[in-house]
Amino acid sequence: MAHAAIPPDQALAMLMQGNQQWVTGQMQHPNQTPERRLEVAPHQDPFAVVFSCIDSRVPPEIVFDRGVGDLFVIRSGAQVLDTGVVFGSIQFGPNGYPSARLIVVLGHEGCGAITAAIKVFQTGVAAPAYIQAVVAALRPAYDMVVGQGGDLVDNMVRAQVQLTVNALRNDPLIANLISTQGLAVVGGRYGLASGIVELIA
């Protein structure tokens, strides 16, 4: 039987509380027991969707101190959207499961995909194979910040989060869920050393 949706502000508060537990080393490891595994085997009701980078240092379930059945997690290099599988996977969560009323786009400090993309843009030497598709998708974020001062990589990380949040909010299916069912889309930046998730969009 499906559970009632957790309002997006409450869902976000749960994630941020979990992140604080991770930052301080006081993790609770909720919903990580054999009993929880059996509980969700027949049905799932995740309370949020997290779209993040593939980076091995940023596993959403750990960063937010959550467990089995809590989150839909979609990951791609520098959380790059496409018009097929990745976008459809993000849409699937809140469209198919009324419990998920929050989407979090999570970028991170020192993103390797963004660093590699900057090198391609600056040298003109294409990345190999399908990696070039990831690079090409990051061009708008690069163009947005290349003339700014400061750390180009971090500026681009933040721009990529904002562009992705905007794309999701403007998607017809997701926009309808925002207007009719209270879905929220937010963006954050994760600090690799600090462990802190900073809300930026």
Secondary structure, DSSP 8 states (H G I E B T S, - for coil): -------HHHHHHHHHHHHHHHHHT----TT-SHHHHHHHSS----SEEEEE---TT--HHHHTT--TTTEEEEE-GGG---SSHHHHHHHHHHHH-TT--EEEEEEETT-HHHHHHHHHHHH----STTHHHHHHHTHHHHHHHTTSSS-HHHHHHHHHHHHHHHHHHHSHHHHHHHHHH--EEEEEEE-TTT--EEE--
